[in-house]
Amino acid sequence: MKKIVFLFTIFIALIMAVIPITLYADEEPEVLFHDFRWKTKMDDFIAKMGNPVHREVANGFSSFIYKINDFYGYKAFMVAYFSKNGLEGGAYYFDTNNPDELMKCYKDVQKELFKKYGSTDERNNEMRTYESSWDFKSGYIHLKVNTKKNDPVTLWISFPPLTKMLDGEN
């Protein structure tokens, strides 16, 4: 009887150890672009966002450029990329004027992304001092700034098929 109780106790302990891991794995955040799900059709995007300030078509993708007055507290240009399947990715280029503002913008946006997607330390994706990324099943996020070149703070978000294509995996 002691052996059965002991085995049952071990069995329950193993189940209790596996359940939190399983629950944690399912809690991965969903990656969206400007609150739009991947494969959103261009017409649906435009219906909600309005007409873009500029449109381009190249390499099988249509890109729409919008001016955003308040994204994480900053002005930005947003570019949304569409294939024949719908929304595939996009980028934000933050409108900052000097190196100090660049760094403040980067840190502020990174802080908001940490709240939404977790620390890059937890996911081991901190790349360089001013470059962070998150790679989830539902999308890829990459934040960077280069103060030496005075490049804008850039936030890239993409659907996994586009990420693979850009990485040369397709």
ZIWO-V592579 format. One record per backbone hydrogen bond with DSSP energy under -0.5 kcal/mol. CO is the residue of the C=O (numbers start at 1). NH is the residue of the N-H. Records with the same first field share a line. If there is no record, write none. Layout:
# ZIWO-V592579
CO = NH, NH
This chain:
# ZIWO-V592579
1 = 5
2 = 6
3 = 7
4 = 8
5 = 9
6 = 10
7 = 11
8 = 12
9 = 13
10 = 14
11 = 15
12 = 16
13 = 17
14 = 18
15 = 19
16 = 20
17 = 21
18 = 22
19 = 23
20 = 24
21 = 25
22 = 26
23 = 27
24 = 27
25 = 28
30 = 32
32 = 34
33 = 36
36 = 33
37 = 40
40 = 87
41 = 45
42 = 46
43 = 47
44 = 48
45 = 49
46 = 50
54 = 65
56 = 63
58 = 61
61 = 58
62 = 82
63 = 56
64 = 80
65 = 53, 54
66 = 68, 78
67 = 69
68 = 76
71 = 74
74 = 71
75 = 95
76 = 68
77 = 93
78 = 66
79 = 91
80 = 64
81 = 88, 89
82 = 62
83 = 86
86 = 83
87 = 39
88 = 159
89 = 81
90 = 157
91 = 79
92 = 94, 155
93 = 77
94 = 96
98 = 102
99 = 103
100 = 104
101 = 105
102 = 106
103 = 107
104 = 108
105 = 109
106 = 110
107 = 111
108 = 112
109 = 113
110 = 114
111 = 115
112 = 116
113 = 117
114 = 118
119 = 123
120 = 124, 125
125 = 127, 133
128 = 131
130 = 145
131 = 127, 128
132 = 143
134 = 136, 141
136 = 139
139 = 136
140 = 158
141 = 134
142 = 156
143 = 132
144 = 154
146 = 150, 151
153 = 94
154 = 144, 156
155 = 92
156 = 142
157 = 90
158 = 140
159 = 162, 163
160 = 164
161 = 165
162 = 166
163 = 167
164 = 169, 170
165 = 168
